[in-house]
Amino acid sequence: MNVLTLLRPALLTDCEDIFNAHQYAVRYTCARSYNTEILSAWLDLLSPESYAETLSNPDKTLWVIEFKNHIQGFFQLDFCQAQLDALYVHPFVHNLGLGTALLHCAEKQAQQAQLGMMKLYASLNSIPFYEINGFESLGECVLPLNKKVAVDCLLMRKYLW
């Protein structure tokens, strides 16, 4: 990371900016792998309040990455499930190492919590990113977004020790 980048725990005042980065990531990055029905159902699940809920949960952590003084990505980690619930980077700043920095920070947080591994449900467009970073496939799966729409993904894990 360079001096224009800051990785830090999220604050309540960041929720709207996290929400914006998350929306852009789903709307534009995931559009390469999913149709508009799936994207619409996915976007309907997002809200600034959900990040506030995460911040109030001691079993989870939420971090942001700022680039040029703007929140451009985040990760959410569930310690009880040893699961990376979310990791997104704004599509306008892809390929600058922000996602990798977020992932390394998430892994460090998991190790500090004495977790031996971390799992995640990878969207189809993110599988190469996680494979490059040492995650292995545990198999294909389908996650429901609502009563009518589900999303194909890949369950992945990485041993941390």
Rosetta constraint file for C-alpha pairs under 8 A:
AtomPair CA 1 CA 5 HARMONIC 5.99 0.50
AtomPair CA 1 CA 6 HARMONIC 7.97 0.50
AtomPair CA 1 CA 97 HARMONIC 7.34 0.50
AtomPair CA 1 CA 98 HARMONIC 7.76 0.50
AtomPair CA 1 CA 101 HARMONIC 7.38 0.50
AtomPair CA 4 CA 66 HARMONIC 7.86 0.50
AtomPair CA 4 CA 67 HARMONIC 5.59 0.50
AtomPair CA 4 CA 68 HARMONIC 5.07 0.50
AtomPair CA 4 CA 69 HARMONIC 7.32 0.50
AtomPair CA 5 CA 65 HARMONIC 6.94 0.50
AtomPair CA 5 CA 66 HARMONIC 5.44 0.50
AtomPair CA 5 CA 67 HARMONIC 4.50 0.50
AtomPair CA 5 CA 68 HARMONIC 6.46 0.50
AtomPair CA 5 CA 69 HARMONIC 7.68 0.50
AtomPair CA 6 CA 65 HARMONIC 5.61 0.50
AtomPair CA 6 CA 66 HARMONIC 4.96 0.50
AtomPair CA 6 CA 67 HARMONIC 6.59 0.50
AtomPair CA 7 CA 63 HARMONIC 7.16 0.50
AtomPair CA 7 CA 64 HARMONIC 5.88 0.50
AtomPair CA 7 CA 65 HARMONIC 4.43 0.50
AtomPair CA 7 CA 66 HARMONIC 6.34 0.50
AtomPair CA 7 CA 101 HARMONIC 7.94 0.50
AtomPair CA 7 CA 102 HARMONIC 7.51 0.50
AtomPair CA 8 CA 63 HARMONIC 5.60 0.50
AtomPair CA 8 CA 64 HARMONIC 5.65 0.50
AtomPair CA 8 CA 65 HARMONIC 6.51 0.50
AtomPair CA 9 CA 61 HARMONIC 7.71 0.50
AtomPair CA 9 CA 62 HARMONIC 6.07 0.50
AtomPair CA 9 CA 63 HARMONIC 4.17 0.50
AtomPair CA 9 CA 64 HARMONIC 6.13 0.50
AtomPair CA 10 CA 14 HARMONIC 6.26 0.50
AtomPair CA 10 CA 55 HARMONIC 7.64 0.50
AtomPair CA 10 CA 62 HARMONIC 5.59 0.50
AtomPair CA 10 CA 63 HARMONIC 4.75 0.50
AtomPair CA 10 CA 64 HARMONIC 5.51 0.50
AtomPair CA 11 CA 15 HARMONIC 7.34 0.50
AtomPair CA 11 CA 55 HARMONIC 7.57 0.50
AtomPair CA 12 CA 52 HARMONIC 6.03 0.50
AtomPair CA 12 CA 55 HARMONIC 7.23 0.50
AtomPair CA 14 CA 18 HARMONIC 6.10 0.50
AtomPair CA 14 CA 71 HARMONIC 7.93 0.50
AtomPair CA 15 CA 19 HARMONIC 6.08 0.50
AtomPair CA 15 CA 48 HARMONIC 5.02 0.50
AtomPair CA 15 CA 49 HARMONIC 7.25 0.50
AtomPair CA 15 CA 51 HARMONIC 5.83 0.50
AtomPair CA 15 CA 52 HARMONIC 6.51 0.50
AtomPair CA 16 CA 20 HARMONIC 6.28 0.50
AtomPair CA 16 CA 48 HARMONIC 5.32 0.50
AtomPair CA 17 CA 21 HARMONIC 6.29 0.50
AtomPair CA 17 CA 71 HARMONIC 6.19 0.50
AtomPair CA 18 CA 22 HARMONIC 6.03 0.50
AtomPair CA 18 CA 48 HARMONIC 7.39 0.50
AtomPair CA 18 CA 51 HARMONIC 7.79 0.50
AtomPair CA 18 CA 64 HARMONIC 7.60 0.50
AtomPair CA 18 CA 71 HARMONIC 6.79 0.50
AtomPair CA 18 CA 72 HARMONIC 7.72 0.50
AtomPair CA 18 CA 73 HARMONIC 6.85 0.50
AtomPair CA 18 CA 74 HARMONIC 6.78 0.50
AtomPair CA 19 CA 23 HARMONIC 6.11 0.50
AtomPair CA 19 CA 46 HARMONIC 7.02 0.50
AtomPair CA 19 CA 47 HARMONIC 6.24 0.50
AtomPair CA 19 CA 48 HARMONIC 5.40 0.50
AtomPair CA 19 CA 51 HARMONIC 7.95 0.50
AtomPair CA 20 CA 24 HARMONIC 6.28 0.50
AtomPair CA 21 CA 25 HARMONIC 6.15 0.50
AtomPair CA 21 CA 71 HARMONIC 7.34 0.50
AtomPair CA 21 CA 72 HARMONIC 5.87 0.50
AtomPair CA 21 CA 73 HARMONIC 6.00 0.50
AtomPair CA 21 CA 88 HARMONIC 7.44 0.50
AtomPair CA 21 CA 89 HARMONIC 6.65 0.50
AtomPair CA 21 CA 90 HARMONIC 5.07 0.50
AtomPair CA 22 CA 26 HARMONIC 6.24 0.50
AtomPair CA 22 CA 46 HARMONIC 7.91 0.50
AtomPair CA 22 CA 73 HARMONIC 7.37 0.50
AtomPair CA 22 CA 88 HARMONIC 6.14 0.50
AtomPair CA 22 CA 89 HARMONIC 7.31 0.50
AtomPair CA 22 CA 90 HARMONIC 7.05 0.50
AtomPair CA 23 CA 27 HARMONIC 5.89 0.50
AtomPair CA 23 CA 43 HARMONIC 6.53 0.50
AtomPair CA 23 CA 46 HARMONIC 7.51 0.50
AtomPair CA 24 CA 28 HARMONIC 5.86 0.50
AtomPair CA 24 CA 29 HARMONIC 7.62 0.50
AtomPair CA 24 CA 90 HARMONIC 6.01 0.50
AtomPair CA 24 CA 91 HARMONIC 6.76 0.50
AtomPair CA 25 CA 29 HARMONIC 5.15 0.50
AtomPair CA 25 CA 30 HARMONIC 6.78 0.50
AtomPair CA 25 CA 88 HARMONIC 6.27 0.50
AtomPair CA 25 CA 89 HARMONIC 6.18 0.50
AtomPair CA 25 CA 90 HARMONIC 5.18 0.50
AtomPair CA 25 CA 91 HARMONIC 5.60 0.50
AtomPair CA 26 CA 30 HARMONIC 5.00 0.50
AtomPair CA 26 CA 31 HARMONIC 7.08 0.50
AtomPair CA 26 CA 39 HARMONIC 6.91 0.50
AtomPair CA 26 CA 42 HARMONIC 7.66 0.50
AtomPair CA 26 CA 43 HARMONIC 7.15 0.50
AtomPair CA 27 CA 31 HARMONIC 6.01 0.50
AtomPair CA 27 CA 39 HARMONIC 6.53 0.50
AtomPair CA 27 CA 43 HARMONIC 7.65 0.50
AtomPair CA 28 CA 32 HARMONIC 7.54 0.50
AtomPair CA 28 CA 91 HARMONIC 6.74 0.50
AtomPair CA 29 CA 91 HARMONIC 6.11 0.50
AtomPair CA 29 CA 125 HARMONIC 7.45 0.50
AtomPair CA 30 CA 34 HARMONIC 6.15 0.50
AtomPair CA 30 CA 39 HARMONIC 7.58 0.50
AtomPair CA 30 CA 123 HARMONIC 7.62 0.50
AtomPair CA 30 CA 124 HARMONIC 7.97 0.50
AtomPair CA 30 CA 125 HARMONIC 6.18 0.50
AtomPair CA 31 CA 35 HARMONIC 6.60 0.50
AtomPair CA 31 CA 36 HARMONIC 7.55 0.50
AtomPair CA 31 CA 39 HARMONIC 7.14 0.50
AtomPair CA 32 CA 125 HARMONIC 6.94 0.50
AtomPair CA 33 CA 124 HARMONIC 6.11 0.50
AtomPair CA 33 CA 125 HARMONIC 5.80 0.50
AtomPair CA 34 CA 38 HARMONIC 6.20 0.50
AtomPair CA 34 CA 39 HARMONIC 6.59 0.50
AtomPair CA 35 CA 39 HARMONIC 6.29 0.50
AtomPair CA 36 CA 40 HARMONIC 5.89 0.50
AtomPair CA 37 CA 41 HARMONIC 6.29 0.50
AtomPair CA 37 CA 149 HARMONIC 7.55 0.50
AtomPair CA 38 CA 42 HARMONIC 6.04 0.50
AtomPair CA 38 CA 145 HARMONIC 7.91 0.50
AtomPair CA 38 CA 149 HARMONIC 6.38 0.50
AtomPair CA 38 CA 150 HARMONIC 7.06 0.50
AtomPair CA 38 CA 151 HARMONIC 6.65 0.50
AtomPair CA 39 CA 43 HARMONIC 6.05 0.50
AtomPair CA 40 CA 44 HARMONIC 6.21 0.50
AtomPair CA 41 CA 45 HARMONIC 6.83 0.50
AtomPair CA 41 CA 145 HARMONIC 6.13 0.50
AtomPair CA 41 CA 146 HARMONIC 6.92 0.50
AtomPair CA 41 CA 149 HARMONIC 6.87 0.50
AtomPair CA 42 CA 46 HARMONIC 7.25 0.50
AtomPair CA 42 CA 145 HARMONIC 6.20 0.50
AtomPair CA 45 CA 145 HARMONIC 7.61 0.50
AtomPair CA 46 CA 50 HARMONIC 7.16 0.50
AtomPair CA 47 CA 51 HARMONIC 7.46 0.50
AtomPair CA 48 CA 52 HARMONIC 6.77 0.50
AtomPair CA 49 CA 53 HARMONIC 6.26 0.50
AtomPair CA 50 CA 54 HARMONIC 6.40 0.50
AtomPair CA 51 CA 55 HARMONIC 6.28 0.50
AtomPair CA 51 CA 62 HARMONIC 7.74 0.50
AtomPair CA 52 CA 56 HARMONIC 6.40 0.50
AtomPair CA 53 CA 57 HARMONIC 6.44 0.50
AtomPair CA 54 CA 60 HARMONIC 6.15 0.50
AtomPair CA 54 CA 61 HARMONIC 6.87 0.50
AtomPair CA 54 CA 62 HARMONIC 6.89 0.50
AtomPair CA 54 CA 76 HARMONIC 7.88 0.50
AtomPair CA 55 CA 60 HARMONIC 7.25 0.50
AtomPair CA 55 CA 61 HARMONIC 6.63 0.50
AtomPair CA 55 CA 62 HARMONIC 6.52 0.50
AtomPair CA 57 CA 61 HARMONIC 7.79 0.50
AtomPair CA 59 CA 78 HARMONIC 6.11 0.50
AtomPair CA 59 CA 79 HARMONIC 5.48 0.50
AtomPair CA 59 CA 80 HARMONIC 6.18 0.50
AtomPair CA 60 CA 76 HARMONIC 7.08 0.50
AtomPair CA 60 CA 77 HARMONIC 5.51 0.50
AtomPair CA 60 CA 78 HARMONIC 4.48 0.50
AtomPair CA 60 CA 79 HARMONIC 5.74 0.50
AtomPair CA 60 CA 80 HARMONIC 7.87 0.50
AtomPair CA 61 CA 76 HARMONIC 5.75 0.50
AtomPair CA 61 CA 77 HARMONIC 5.31 0.50
AtomPair CA 61 CA 78 HARMONIC 6.75 0.50
AtomPair CA 61 CA 79 HARMONIC 7.89 0.50
AtomPair CA 62 CA 74 HARMONIC 7.10 0.50
AtomPair CA 62 CA 75 HARMONIC 5.78 0.50
AtomPair CA 62 CA 76 HARMONIC 4.53 0.50
AtomPair CA 62 CA 77 HARMONIC 6.55 0.50
AtomPair CA 63 CA 74 HARMONIC 5.46 0.50
AtomPair CA 63 CA 75 HARMONIC 5.51 0.50
AtomPair CA 63 CA 76 HARMONIC 6.68 0.50
AtomPair CA 63 CA 102 HARMONIC 7.87 0.50
AtomPair CA 64 CA 71 HARMONIC 6.48 0.50
AtomPair CA 64 CA 72 HARMONIC 7.58 0.50
AtomPair CA 64 CA 73 HARMONIC 5.74 0.50
AtomPair CA 64 CA 74 HARMONIC 4.18 0.50
AtomPair CA 64 CA 75 HARMONIC 6.65 0.50
AtomPair CA 64 CA 102 HARMONIC 7.76 0.50
AtomPair CA 65 CA 71 HARMONIC 5.68 0.50
AtomPair CA 65 CA 72 HARMONIC 5.95 0.50
AtomPair CA 65 CA 73 HARMONIC 5.31 0.50
AtomPair CA 65 CA 74 HARMONIC 5.95 0.50
AtomPair CA 65 CA 98 HARMONIC 7.10 0.50
AtomPair CA 65 CA 102 HARMONIC 7.07 0.50
AtomPair CA 66 CA 70 HARMONIC 5.00 0.50
AtomPair CA 66 CA 71 HARMONIC 4.24 0.50
AtomPair CA 66 CA 72 HARMONIC 5.64 0.50
AtomPair CA 66 CA 73 HARMONIC 7.27 0.50
AtomPair CA 67 CA 71 HARMONIC 6.42 0.50
AtomPair CA 67 CA 72 HARMONIC 6.24 0.50
AtomPair CA 72 CA 89 HARMONIC 5.75 0.50
AtomPair CA 72 CA 90 HARMONIC 5.20 0.50
AtomPair CA 72 CA 93 HARMONIC 7.37 0.50
AtomPair CA 73 CA 87 HARMONIC 7.39 0.50
AtomPair CA 73 CA 88 HARMONIC 5.33 0.50
AtomPair CA 73 CA 89 HARMONIC 4.05 0.50
AtomPair CA 73 CA 90 HARMONIC 5.86 0.50
AtomPair CA 73 CA 98 HARMONIC 7.45 0.50
AtomPair CA 73 CA 99 HARMONIC 7.52 0.50
AtomPair CA 73 CA 102 HARMONIC 7.98 0.50
AtomPair CA 74 CA 86 HARMONIC 7.65 0.50
AtomPair CA 74 CA 87 HARMONIC 5.68 0.50
AtomPair CA 74 CA 88 HARMONIC 5.69 0.50
AtomPair CA 74 CA 89 HARMONIC 6.70 0.50
AtomPair CA 74 CA 102 HARMONIC 6.85 0.50
AtomPair CA 75 CA 84 HARMONIC 7.41 0.50
AtomPair CA 75 CA 85 HARMONIC 7.51 0.50
AtomPair CA 75 CA 86 HARMONIC 5.21 0.50
AtomPair CA 75 CA 87 HARMONIC 4.17 0.50
AtomPair CA 75 CA 88 HARMONIC 6.60 0.50
AtomPair CA 75 CA 102 HARMONIC 6.50 0.50
AtomPair CA 75 CA 103 HARMONIC 7.62 0.50
AtomPair CA 75 CA 106 HARMONIC 7.12 0.50
AtomPair CA 76 CA 84 HARMONIC 6.08 0.50
AtomPair CA 76 CA 85 HARMONIC 5.39 0.50
AtomPair CA 76 CA 86 HARMONIC 5.03 0.50
AtomPair CA 76 CA 87 HARMONIC 6.56 0.50
AtomPair CA 77 CA 82 HARMONIC 7.49 0.50
AtomPair CA 77 CA 83 HARMONIC 5.90 0.50
AtomPair CA 77 CA 84 HARMONIC 4.52 0.50
AtomPair CA 77 CA 85 HARMONIC 5.56 0.50
AtomPair CA 77 CA 86 HARMONIC 7.15 0.50
AtomPair CA 77 CA 106 HARMONIC 6.87 0.50
AtomPair CA 77 CA 110 HARMONIC 7.94 0.50
AtomPair CA 78 CA 82 HARMONIC 5.82 0.50
AtomPair CA 78 CA 83 HARMONIC 5.21 0.50
AtomPair CA 78 CA 84 HARMONIC 6.27 0.50
AtomPair CA 78 CA 85 HARMONIC 6.56 0.50
AtomPair CA 79 CA 83 HARMONIC 6.71 0.50
AtomPair CA 79 CA 110 HARMONIC 6.93 0.50
AtomPair CA 79 CA 113 HARMONIC 7.17 0.50
AtomPair CA 79 CA 115 HARMONIC 7.72 0.50
AtomPair CA 82 CA 110 HARMONIC 7.33 0.50
AtomPair CA 82 CA 115 HARMONIC 6.61 0.50
AtomPair CA 82 CA 117 HARMONIC 6.76 0.50
AtomPair CA 82 CA 118 HARMONIC 5.06 0.50
AtomPair CA 82 CA 119 HARMONIC 6.25 0.50
AtomPair CA 83 CA 118 HARMONIC 5.43 0.50
AtomPair CA 83 CA 119 HARMONIC 4.76 0.50
AtomPair CA 83 CA 120 HARMONIC 5.47 0.50
AtomPair CA 84 CA 106 HARMONIC 7.65 0.50
AtomPair CA 84 CA 118 HARMONIC 6.76 0.50
AtomPair CA 84 CA 119 HARMONIC 6.21 0.50
AtomPair CA 84 CA 120 HARMONIC 5.14 0.50
AtomPair CA 84 CA 121 HARMONIC 7.97 0.50
AtomPair CA 85 CA 120 HARMONIC 6.49 0.50
AtomPair CA 85 CA 121 HARMONIC 7.64 0.50
AtomPair CA 87 CA 99 HARMONIC 7.42 0.50
AtomPair CA 87 CA 102 HARMONIC 7.41 0.50
AtomPair CA 87 CA 103 HARMONIC 7.49 0.50
AtomPair CA 88 CA 99 HARMONIC 7.11 0.50
AtomPair CA 89 CA 93 HARMONIC 7.23 0.50
AtomPair CA 89 CA 94 HARMONIC 6.82 0.50
AtomPair CA 89 CA 98 HARMONIC 7.03 0.50
AtomPair CA 89 CA 99 HARMONIC 6.13 0.50
AtomPair CA 90 CA 94 HARMONIC 6.86 0.50
AtomPair CA 93 CA 98 HARMONIC 7.92 0.50
AtomPair CA 94 CA 98 HARMONIC 7.39 0.50
AtomPair CA 94 CA 99 HARMONIC 7.83 0.50
AtomPair CA 97 CA 101 HARMONIC 6.11 0.50
AtomPair CA 98 CA 102 HARMONIC 6.20 0.50
AtomPair CA 99 CA 103 HARMONIC 6.11 0.50
AtomPair CA 100 CA 104 HARMONIC 6.12 0.50
AtomPair CA 100 CA 133 HARMONIC 7.94 0.50
AtomPair CA 101 CA 105 HARMONIC 6.20 0.50
AtomPair CA 102 CA 106 HARMONIC 6.18 0.50
AtomPair CA 103 CA 107 HARMONIC 6.19 0.50
AtomPair CA 104 CA 108 HARMONIC 6.17 0.50
AtomPair CA 105 CA 109 HARMONIC 6.17 0.50
AtomPair CA 106 CA 110 HARMONIC 6.18 0.50
AtomPair CA 107 CA 111 HARMONIC 6.17 0.50
AtomPair CA 107 CA 118 HARMONIC 7.54 0.50
AtomPair CA 107 CA 160 HARMONIC 7.18 0.50
AtomPair CA 108 CA 112 HARMONIC 6.15 0.50
AtomPair CA 109 CA 113 HARMONIC 6.31 0.50
AtomPair CA 110 CA 114 HARMONIC 6.50 0.50
AtomPair CA 110 CA 115 HARMONIC 5.36 0.50
AtomPair CA 110 CA 116 HARMONIC 7.90 0.50
AtomPair CA 110 CA 117 HARMONIC 7.83 0.50
AtomPair CA 110 CA 118 HARMONIC 7.26 0.50
AtomPair CA 111 CA 115 HARMONIC 5.28 0.50
AtomPair CA 111 CA 116 HARMONIC 6.86 0.50
AtomPair CA 111 CA 160 HARMONIC 6.72 0.50
AtomPair CA 111 CA 161 HARMONIC 7.93 0.50
AtomPair CA 115 CA 160 HARMONIC 7.43 0.50
AtomPair CA 116 CA 159 HARMONIC 5.91 0.50
AtomPair CA 116 CA 160 HARMONIC 5.25 0.50
AtomPair CA 116 CA 161 HARMONIC 5.84 0.50
AtomPair CA 117 CA 157 HARMONIC 6.84 0.50
AtomPair CA 117 CA 158 HARMONIC 5.48 0.50
AtomPair CA 117 CA 159 HARMONIC 4.13 0.50
AtomPair CA 117 CA 160 HARMONIC 5.01 0.50
AtomPair CA 117 CA 161 HARMONIC 7.49 0.50
AtomPair CA 118 CA 157 HARMONIC 5.54 0.50
AtomPair CA 118 CA 158 HARMONIC 5.46 0.50
AtomPair CA 118 CA 159 HARMONIC 6.55 0.50
AtomPair CA 118 CA 160 HARMONIC 7.19 0.50
AtomPair CA 119 CA 155 HARMONIC 7.19 0.50
AtomPair CA 119 CA 156 HARMONIC 5.53 0.50
AtomPair CA 119 CA 157 HARMONIC 4.11 0.50
AtomPair CA 119 CA 158 HARMONIC 6.50 0.50
AtomPair CA 120 CA 155 HARMONIC 5.87 0.50
AtomPair CA 120 CA 156 HARMONIC 5.41 0.50
AtomPair CA 120 CA 157 HARMONIC 6.36 0.50
AtomPair CA 121 CA 153 HARMONIC 6.17 0.50
AtomPair CA 121 CA 154 HARMONIC 5.53 0.50
AtomPair CA 121 CA 155 HARMONIC 4.59 0.50
AtomPair CA 121 CA 156 HARMONIC 6.24 0.50
AtomPair CA 122 CA 126 HARMONIC 5.90 0.50
AtomPair CA 122 CA 127 HARMONIC 5.83 0.50
AtomPair CA 122 CA 130 HARMONIC 7.78 0.50
AtomPair CA 122 CA 153 HARMONIC 5.47 0.50
AtomPair CA 122 CA 154 HARMONIC 5.10 0.50
AtomPair CA 122 CA 155 HARMONIC 6.29 0.50
AtomPair CA 122 CA 156 HARMONIC 6.88 0.50
AtomPair CA 123 CA 127 HARMONIC 6.60 0.50
AtomPair CA 123 CA 152 HARMONIC 7.17 0.50
AtomPair CA 123 CA 153 HARMONIC 4.84 0.50
AtomPair CA 123 CA 154 HARMONIC 6.70 0.50
AtomPair CA 124 CA 152 HARMONIC 7.15 0.50
AtomPair CA 124 CA 153 HARMONIC 5.54 0.50
AtomPair CA 124 CA 154 HARMONIC 7.04 0.50
AtomPair CA 126 CA 130 HARMONIC 6.55 0.50
AtomPair CA 127 CA 131 HARMONIC 6.12 0.50
AtomPair CA 127 CA 154 HARMONIC 7.45 0.50
AtomPair CA 128 CA 132 HARMONIC 6.09 0.50
AtomPair CA 129 CA 133 HARMONIC 6.42 0.50
AtomPair CA 130 CA 134 HARMONIC 6.46 0.50
AtomPair CA 130 CA 135 HARMONIC 5.36 0.50
AtomPair CA 130 CA 136 HARMONIC 7.96 0.50
AtomPair CA 131 CA 135 HARMONIC 4.93 0.50
AtomPair CA 131 CA 136 HARMONIC 6.30 0.50
AtomPair CA 134 CA 158 HARMONIC 6.32 0.50
AtomPair CA 135 CA 156 HARMONIC 5.98 0.50
AtomPair CA 135 CA 157 HARMONIC 5.20 0.50
AtomPair CA 135 CA 158 HARMONIC 4.63 0.50
AtomPair CA 136 CA 156 HARMONIC 5.32 0.50
AtomPair CA 136 CA 157 HARMONIC 5.51 0.50
AtomPair CA 136 CA 158 HARMONIC 6.38 0.50
AtomPair CA 137 CA 154 HARMONIC 6.67 0.50
AtomPair CA 137 CA 155 HARMONIC 6.04 0.50
AtomPair CA 137 CA 156 HARMONIC 4.48 0.50
AtomPair CA 137 CA 157 HARMONIC 6.72 0.50
AtomPair CA 138 CA 154 HARMONIC 7.30 0.50
AtomPair CA 138 CA 155 HARMONIC 5.31 0.50
AtomPair CA 138 CA 156 HARMONIC 5.30 0.50
AtomPair CA 138 CA 157 HARMONIC 7.08 0.50
AtomPair CA 139 CA 154 HARMONIC 5.81 0.50
AtomPair CA 139 CA 155 HARMONIC 5.62 0.50
AtomPair CA 139 CA 156 HARMONIC 7.40 0.50
AtomPair CA 140 CA 152 HARMONIC 7.36 0.50
AtomPair CA 140 CA 153 HARMONIC 5.99 0.50
AtomPair CA 140 CA 154 HARMONIC 4.49 0.50
AtomPair CA 140 CA 155 HARMONIC 6.18 0.50
AtomPair CA 141 CA 152 HARMONIC 5.99 0.50
AtomPair CA 141 CA 153 HARMONIC 5.47 0.50
AtomPair CA 141 CA 154 HARMONIC 5.70 0.50
AtomPair CA 141 CA 155 HARMONIC 6.58 0.50
AtomPair CA 142 CA 150 HARMONIC 6.20 0.50
AtomPair CA 142 CA 151 HARMONIC 5.42 0.50
AtomPair CA 142 CA 152 HARMONIC 4.56 0.50
AtomPair CA 142 CA 153 HARMONIC 5.98 0.50
AtomPair CA 143 CA 150 HARMONIC 5.32 0.50
AtomPair CA 143 CA 151 HARMONIC 5.27 0.50
AtomPair CA 143 CA 152 HARMONIC 6.60 0.50
AtomPair CA 143 CA 153 HARMONIC 7.39 0.50
AtomPair CA 144 CA 148 HARMONIC 7.87 0.50
AtomPair CA 144 CA 149 HARMONIC 6.06 0.50
AtomPair CA 144 CA 150 HARMONIC 3.99 0.50
AtomPair CA 144 CA 151 HARMONIC 6.28 0.50
AtomPair CA 145 CA 149 HARMONIC 5.56 0.50
AtomPair CA 145 CA 150 HARMONIC 5.15 0.50
AtomPair CA 145 CA 151 HARMONIC 6.85 0.50
AtomPair CA 146 CA 150 HARMONIC 6.94 0.50
